[in-house]
């Protein structure tokens, strides 16, 4: 309702962006193997950060409901492409160079930390959205993604 869409229209937009994220995964994995993890991961993180920071501004800059739907779809599409780039590259960073016996443990720790982070962040976002609306939490998440991309591009040595 924040974006002026009904539940069905918003669900269709989210389903389309999830499909786009899914379609990006295989090419992103191949690019990650060909050009390196950093070359795929950093642009993905930047796309996620920029799209997330800009999402709260959609209702403010849209001049009509159709332009709002278009802007929302474009930003969620950029977010989906970014997530599609990050998804395959991130786990491989944790396993590259490890002995096969340690790869499963490494991926297990990544998965556990991802789930703990998702639950913790979801609870924090619920609190922030309840107290301040969607704007602040989305901007904070986007800035965090941009910070992570900058730090990763400087610190990660492939």
FISETOR-550323 format. One record per residue (C-alpha): residue in three letters; x, y, z. Coordinates in nm, 3 decimals. Example, Ala and Ser with C-alpha at 12.3 -4.5 7.8 and 13.67 -1.06 7.14 Angstrom:
residues 2
site rest->ALA&c1->1.230&c2->-0.450&c3->0.780
site rest->SER&c1->1.367&c2->-0.106&c3->0.714
This chain:
residues 158
site rest->UNK&c1->0.000&c2->0.000&c3->0.000
site rest->UNK&c1->0.299&c2->0.229&c3->0.049
site rest->UNK&c1->0.363&c2->0.212&c3->-0.325
site rest->UNK&c1->-0.003&c2->0.252&c3->-0.421
site rest->UNK&c1->-0.032&c2->-0.108&c3->-0.537
site rest->UNK&c1->-0.282&c2->-0.367&c3->-0.433
site rest->UNK&c1->-0.166&c2->-0.696&c3->-0.288
site rest->UNK&c1->-0.204&c2->-0.880&c3->-0.621
site rest->UNK&c1->-0.011&c2->-0.622&c3->-0.826
site rest->UNK&c1->0.268&c2->-0.605&c3->-0.569
site rest->UNK&c1->0.285&c2->-0.986&c3->-0.557
site rest->UNK&c1->0.317&c2->-1.001&c3->-0.938
site rest->UNK&c1->0.601&c2->-0.746&c3->-0.930
site rest->UNK&c1->0.780&c2->-0.942&c3->-0.656
site rest->UNK&c1->0.732&c2->-1.271&c3->-0.842
site rest->UNK&c1->0.878&c2->-1.119&c3->-1.159
site rest->UNK&c1->1.181&c2->-0.985&c3->-0.974
site rest->UNK&c1->1.237&c2->-1.322&c3->-0.805
site rest->UNK&c1->1.226&c2->-1.488&c3->-1.146
site rest->UNK&c1->1.483&c2->-1.237&c3->-1.274
site rest->UNK&c1->1.709&c2->-1.313&c3->-0.977
site rest->UNK&c1->1.677&c2->-1.685&c3->-1.052
site rest->UNK&c1->1.761&c2->-1.633&c3->-1.420
site rest->UNK&c1->2.077&c2->-1.439&c3->-1.329
site rest->UNK&c1->2.222&c2->-1.713&c3->-1.109
site rest->UNK&c1->2.368&c2->-1.946&c3->-1.373
site rest->UNK&c1->2.533&c2->-1.676&c3->-1.586
site rest->UNK&c1->2.664&c2->-1.509&c3->-1.269
site rest->UNK&c1->2.820&c2->-1.835&c3->-1.152
site rest->UNK&c1->2.989&c2->-1.879&c3->-1.491
site rest->UNK&c1->3.114&c2->-1.518&c3->-1.491
site rest->UNK&c1->3.242&c2->-1.563&c3->-1.136
site rest->UNK&c1->3.447&c2->-1.864&c3->-1.248
site rest->UNK&c1->3.570&c2->-1.685&c3->-1.561
site rest->UNK&c1->3.645&c2->-1.332&c3->-1.433
site rest->UNK&c1->3.683&c2->-1.390&c3->-1.060
site rest->UNK&c1->3.455&c2->-1.359&c3->-0.759
site rest->UNK&c1->3.530&c2->-0.994&c3->-0.694
site rest->UNK&c1->3.445&c2->-0.888&c3->-1.052
site rest->UNK&c1->3.092&c2->-1.029&c3->-1.011
site rest->UNK&c1->3.029&c2->-0.978&c3->-0.642
site rest->UNK&c1->3.115&c2->-0.607&c3->-0.612
site rest->UNK&c1->2.887&c2->-0.487&c3->-0.898
site rest->UNK&c1->2.609&c2->-0.705&c3->-0.754
site rest->UNK&c1->2.651&c2->-0.551&c3->-0.410
site rest->UNK&c1->2.652&c2->-0.202&c3->-0.561
site rest->UNK&c1->2.329&c2->-0.272&c3->-0.752
site rest->UNK&c1->2.166&c2->-0.405&c3->-0.434
site rest->UNK&c1->2.281&c2->-0.100&c3->-0.239
site rest->UNK&c1->2.173&c2->0.163&c3->-0.491
site rest->UNK&c1->1.834&c2->0.002&c3->-0.559
site rest->UNK&c1->1.763&c2->-0.037&c3->-0.187
site rest->UNK&c1->1.859&c2->0.323&c3->-0.107
site rest->UNK&c1->1.637&c2->0.454&c3->-0.388
site rest->UNK&c1->1.328&c2->0.241&c3->-0.313
site rest->UNK&c1->1.182&c2->0.473&c3->-0.044
site rest->UNK&c1->1.189&c2->0.763&c3->-0.290
site rest->UNK&c1->0.961&c2->0.597&c3->-0.545
site rest->UNK&c1->0.631&c2->0.735&c3->-0.404
site rest->UNK&c1->0.786&c2->1.083&c3->-0.379
site rest->UNK&c1->0.914&c2->1.112&c3->-0.738
site rest->UNK&c1->0.643&c2->0.922&c3->-0.925
site rest->UNK&c1->0.399&c2->1.146&c3->-1.106
site rest->UNK&c1->0.130&c2->0.883&c3->-1.158
site rest->UNK&c1->0.045&c2->0.530&c3->-1.052
site rest->UNK&c1->0.184&c2->0.392&c3->-1.378
site rest->UNK&c1->0.515&c2->0.575&c3->-1.329
site rest->UNK&c1->0.524&c2->0.449&c3->-0.971
site rest->UNK&c1->0.478&c2->0.090&c3->-1.090
site rest->UNK&c1->0.746&c2->0.141&c3->-1.357
site rest->UNK&c1->0.998&c2->0.290&c3->-1.112
site rest->UNK&c1->0.926&c2->0.021&c3->-0.854
site rest->UNK&c1->0.967&c2->-0.252&c3->-1.116
site rest->UNK&c1->1.295&c2->-0.105&c3->-1.242
site rest->UNK&c1->1.441&c2->-0.073&c3->-0.892
site rest->UNK&c1->1.326&c2->-0.418&c3->-0.787
site rest->UNK&c1->1.466&c2->-0.549&c3->-1.116
site rest->UNK&c1->1.804&c2->-0.390&c3->-1.039
site rest->UNK&c1->1.784&c2->-0.536&c3->-0.689
site rest->UNK&c1->1.708&c2->-0.881&c3->-0.835
site rest->UNK&c1->1.999&c2->-0.863&c3->-1.080
site rest->UNK&c1->2.228&c2->-0.756&c3->-0.795
site rest->UNK&c1->2.110&c2->-1.043&c3->-0.578
site rest->UNK&c1->2.148&c2->-1.277&c3->-0.874
site rest->UNK&c1->2.512&c2->-1.170&c3->-0.909
site rest->UNK&c1->2.588&c2->-1.194&c3->-0.537
site rest->UNK&c1->2.412&c2->-1.527&c3->-0.478
site rest->UNK&c1->2.646&c2->-1.765&c3->-0.664
site rest->UNK&c1->2.970&c2->-1.574&c3->-0.601
site rest->UNK&c1->2.946&c2->-1.532&c3->-0.225
site rest->UNK&c1->2.948&c2->-1.898&c3->-0.114
site rest->UNK&c1->3.240&c2->-1.979&c3->-0.341
site rest->UNK&c1->3.456&c2->-1.723&c3->-0.164
site rest->UNK&c1->3.422&c2->-1.933&c3->0.149
site rest->UNK&c1->3.528&c2->-2.253&c3->-0.026
site rest->UNK&c1->3.793&c2->-2.138&c3->-0.275
site rest->UNK&c1->4.129&c2->-2.277&c3->-0.172
site rest->UNK&c1->3.995&c2->-2.499&c3->0.106
site rest->UNK&c1->4.055&c2->-2.869&c3->0.129
site rest->UNK&c1->3.744&c2->-3.065&c3->0.026
site rest->UNK&c1->3.698&c2->-3.184&c3->0.385
site rest->UNK&c1->3.659&c2->-2.823&c3->0.502
site rest->UNK&c1->3.429&c2->-2.703&c3->0.223
site rest->UNK&c1->3.113&c2->-2.854&c3->0.374
site rest->UNK&c1->3.193&c2->-2.708&c3->0.717
site rest->UNK&c1->3.261&c2->-2.368&c3->0.561
site rest->UNK&c1->2.934&c2->-2.367&c3->0.368
site rest->UNK&c1->2.746&c2->-2.488&c3->0.675
site rest->UNK&c1->2.882&c2->-2.199&c3->0.881
site rest->UNK&c1->2.792&c2->-1.956&c3->0.601
site rest->UNK&c1->2.438&c2->-2.092&c3->0.585
site rest->UNK&c1->2.391&c2->-2.079&c3->0.963
site rest->UNK&c1->2.525&c2->-1.723&c3->0.984
site rest->UNK&c1->2.304&c2->-1.620&c3->0.691
site rest->UNK&c1->1.995&c2->-1.755&c3->0.864
site rest->UNK&c1->2.084&c2->-1.597&c3->1.199
site rest->UNK&c1->2.149&c2->-1.268&c3->1.020
site rest->UNK&c1->1.821&c2->-1.291&c3->0.828
site rest->UNK&c1->1.617&c2->-1.352&c3->1.143
site rest->UNK&c1->1.797&c2->-1.082&c3->1.340
site rest->UNK&c1->1.772&c2->-0.828&c3->1.059
site rest->UNK&c1->1.406&c2->-0.914&c3->0.998
site rest->UNK&c1->1.324&c2->-0.846&c3->1.362
site rest->UNK&c1->1.520&c2->-0.521&c3->1.359
site rest->UNK&c1->1.350&c2->-0.413&c3->1.035
site rest->UNK&c1->1.005&c2->-0.490&c3->1.179
site rest->UNK&c1->1.083&c2->-0.269&c3->1.476
site rest->UNK&c1->1.222&c2->0.012&c3->1.259
site rest->UNK&c1->0.936&c2->-0.005&c3->1.007
site rest->UNK&c1->0.686&c2->0.005&c3->1.291
site rest->UNK&c1->0.847&c2->0.311&c3->1.443
site rest->UNK&c1->0.965&c2->0.506&c3->1.139
site rest->UNK&c1->0.814&c2->0.355&c3->0.822
site rest->UNK&c1->1.000&c2->0.192&c3->0.535
site rest->UNK&c1->1.233&c2->0.478&c3->0.443
site rest->UNK&c1->1.496&c2->0.464&c3->0.717
site rest->UNK&c1->1.539&c2->0.084&c3->0.726
site rest->UNK&c1->1.571&c2->0.060&c3->0.347
site rest->UNK&c1->1.822&c2->0.343&c3->0.329
site rest->UNK&c1->2.020&c2->0.190&c3->0.616
site rest->UNK&c1->2.025&c2->-0.151&c3->0.443
site rest->UNK&c1->2.128&c2->0.006&c3->0.113
site rest->UNK&c1->2.408&c2->0.207&c3->0.273
site rest->UNK&c1->2.529&c2->-0.108&c3->0.449
site rest->UNK&c1->2.539&c2->-0.292&c3->0.114
site rest->UNK&c1->2.735&c2->-0.007&c3->-0.047
site rest->UNK&c1->2.976&c2->0.001&c3->0.247
site rest->UNK&c1->3.022&c2->-0.377&c3->0.220
site rest->UNK&c1->3.089&c2->-0.347&c3->-0.155
site rest->UNK&c1->3.350&c2->-0.075&c3->-0.098
site rest->UNK&c1->3.520&c2->-0.267&c3->0.180
site rest->UNK&c1->3.514&c2->-0.592&c3->-0.014
site rest->UNK&c1->3.657&c2->-0.429&c3->-0.327
site rest->UNK&c1->3.949&c2->-0.295&c3->-0.123
site rest->UNK&c1->4.015&c2->-0.586&c3->0.113
site rest->UNK&c1->3.941&c2->-0.900&c3->-0.092
site rest->UNK&c1->4.239&c2->-1.039&c3->-0.278
site rest->UNK&c1->4.144&c2->-1.299&c3->-0.538
